[in-house]
């Protein structure tokens, strides 16, 4: 910004420069002509009027020039300030974006669940009571692993299963020790994933095993496809398709009614069926 010069000498200099230009310039020409060609022209009066008019015009011009300088100076300063503000705004926007990205990557923790089928998922059609009625429930055992790829421990508390595209049904993991099916008796260890209604998966961890449950559904045939969905306490979920086959020993048990139905068949039993 240009320093403001308020000295009287500066004003008088500007005033006198403009005074002389008005006295010797266009304003004095017509009055000078009148003094030459007008014999009885009041020369002194004319030049007196010229001096008064030139005085006011010069004063006005000094004031106008000063204001023009200050106005130009202000406009230049305003443009410079706006340019600097635009640069600062751009830097602030970049900094804010970087801080937000860092906060997202460092401060926000979230689980990321992935289901992995392990093969061998099976089911058994439950023997209805009384036996004269049609079966309407099965017991499912999914062999799977649950992986957490996120940066926060996951506590899975919700389970649902869609059997053969019939719609999702919520269930609670259940682990009986023995199940009487329509074709066989299934002896189980009585333990598995989700005992107590939840499964905890640590950060970058994986838990694997069997997930057992009952659902009201009986497939047509001896296999079907189903979809499992699990959800944790923070709403993170994962889904995966599974292929299930009916319990392996159903044909063996059906064709050998004289065998003990309360135990799992042994290799010797299988050989007896094949060669007996």
Long-range contacts (C-beta under 8 A, 24 or more apart in sequence): 1-73, 1-77, 2-69, 2-73, 11-62, 14-62, 14-65, 15-58, 15-59, 15-62, 18-57, 18-58, 18-61, 18-62, 19-54, 19-55, 19-58, 22-53, 22-54, 22-57, 22-58, 23-50, 23-51, 23-54, 27-53, 27-54, 27-57, 28-54, 109-150, 109-151, 109-152, 110-150, 110-151, 110-152, 110-234, 110-236, 111-148, 111-150, 111-151, 111-152, 111-153, 111-154, 111-201, 111-203, 111-232, 111-234, 111-236, 112-148, 112-149, 112-150, 112-236, 113-146, 113-147, 113-148, 113-149, 113-150, 113-154, 113-156, 113-201, 113-230, 113-232, 113-236, 113-237, 113-238, 114-146, 114-147, 114-148, 114-149, 114-238, 115-144, 115-145, 115-146, 115-147, 115-228, 115-230, 115-238, 115-239, 115-240, 116-144, 116-145, 116-146, 116-147, 116-206, 116-208, 116-240, 117-142, 117-143, 117-144, 117-240, 117-241, 117-242, 117-243, 118-143, 118-144, 118-145, 118-208, 119-143, 121-242, 121-243, 121-244, 121-245, 122-244, 122-245, 122-246, 122-247, 122-248, 123-219, 123-244, 123-245, 123-246, 123-247, 124-179, 124-181, 124-183, 124-184, 124-186, 124-246, 124-247, 124-250, 125-181, 125-182, 125-183, 125-218, 125-246, 126-179, 126-180, 126-181, 126-182, 126-214, 127-180, 127-181, 127-182, 128-182, 134-218, 135-182, 135-218, 136-216, 136-218, 137-214, 137-215, 137-216, 137-217, 137-218, 138-214, 138-215, 138-217, 138-218, 138-219, 139-176, 139-179, 139-181, 139-186, 139-212, 139-213, 139-214, 140-212, 140-213, 140-214, 140-215, 140-226, 140-244, 141-188, 141-192, 141-210, 141-211, 141-212, 142-210, 142-211, 142-212, 142-228, 142-242, 142-244, 143-209, 143-210, 144-193, 144-208, 144-209, 144-211, 144-228, 144-240, 144-242, 145-206, 145-207, 145-208, 146-193, 146-199, 146-201, 146-206, 146-207, 146-208, 146-230, 146-238, 147-201, 147-205, 147-206, 148-201, 148-202, 148-203, 148-204, 148-205, 148-206, 149-204, 150-203, 150-236, 151-203, 152-203, 152-234, 153-200, 153-201, 153-202, 153-203, 154-200, 154-201, 154-232, 154-234, 154-236, 155-198, 155-199, 155-200, 155-201, 155-232, 155-233, 156-194, 156-198, 156-199, 156-200, 156-201, 156-230, 156-231, 156-232, 157-197, 157-198, 157-231, 157-232, 157-233, 158-230, 158-231, 158-232, 158-237, 159-194, 159-211, 159-213, 159-228, 159-229, 159-230, 160-228, 160-229, 161-213, 161-215, 161-226, 161-227, 161-228, 161-229, 162-226, 162-227, 162-229, 163-215, 163-217, 163-219, 163-224, 163-226, 164-217, 164-219, 164-224, 164-225, 164-226, 165-225, 166-217, 168-227, 168-229, 169-215, 169-216, 169-217, 171-213, 171-214, 171-215, 172-197, 172-213, 173-197, 173-211, 173-212, 173-213, 174-212, 174-213, 174-214, 175-212, 178-262, 180-261, 181-247, 181-250, 183-246, 183-247, 183-250, 183-251, 183-253, 183-254, 184-247, 184-249, 184-250, 184-252, 184-253, 184-254, 184-261, 185-253, 185-261, 185-262, 185-263, 186-247, 186-264, 187-262, 187-263, 187-264, 188-212, 199-230, 219-246, 222-246, 222-250
